[in-house]
């Protein structure tokens, strides 16, 4: 049995599609789980309920924590440590290996131009502080020998289907609606994005290959990322529309944040857009002989599925 915690999101859905290659028993856990495969076992559960979570992982060899929370600092500060502690305790109680799908918010901003697994942890945002705390909780248990675990880190991501990411919402969805594509800070910097089907395949590999245990891994992400301008132009070309663009400067985002709660939450993350954001996954690629999807091919597939 392998279990996906927070199965309703884009990563959970993609992961459920690839896990049948490794197991014939898949359990999907969320507040309102929906089957991806005909044989999926559905287990309704609030991840903040520790007793229920222990029950959810009974019989599970591997648990994948891929949950997404409301993009709000207060919610993250309140719920993420509780969810992580509950997950760790449930995994320990059931002798279950944990695979945690993580991001890179905890890295030192000075390392953002070129990120590897060895980046120093020095977050400059409140959300980054939360991510550093919960990743530390996992690795502390690993160091104590209490838990088998893997941390799988992704860059910002993009891919087919309904995905809540800056690239998909502000560029693809806007162009699809005939609106201008939005970009933060500057369109002149390179920005890596991880393709969600690649992320799911790699997460499944880490759950099932002992070579990945008790380590931090960057999920496979194509090299030579486009600049913001090139991302917009590439999507527009594939969609056969004009690459009309609206740039949201730091000042504009701060002003919008006075009236829009979501924009307010983006202010502290703007450092990821005012410099090159290059995500290196060569460690994973070499170890598991994995070739990430080229950006042009990912864009082509997104547009193809979107128009189907």
LINKATA-V194506 format. One line per field, one symbol per residue. psi: psi as a letter, one per 20 degrees, with the letter a starting at -180 (. if undefined). A space follows every 50 residues. Layout:
psi: ???
This chain:
psi: pppooliiahggghghhihiihqjoppppahmqpqgqhjpppnpppiing ghhghhjpjphppookqprpmpgggghghghggggggghhghhjlpppoo orakhiqphiihhoprijqqomqjqhhhhghgghhhgghghghijipprp oopqaqrrrqaopnqgggghfghghhjjrqpqqpfqjiqqoqppphhggg ghghghhioihiqkrpqpqppqrmqrrgghgghgggghilrplpqpporg ggggghihiohghhhhgijhhiijrqnpopkhgggghjlpoqpqghhggg hghghhi.
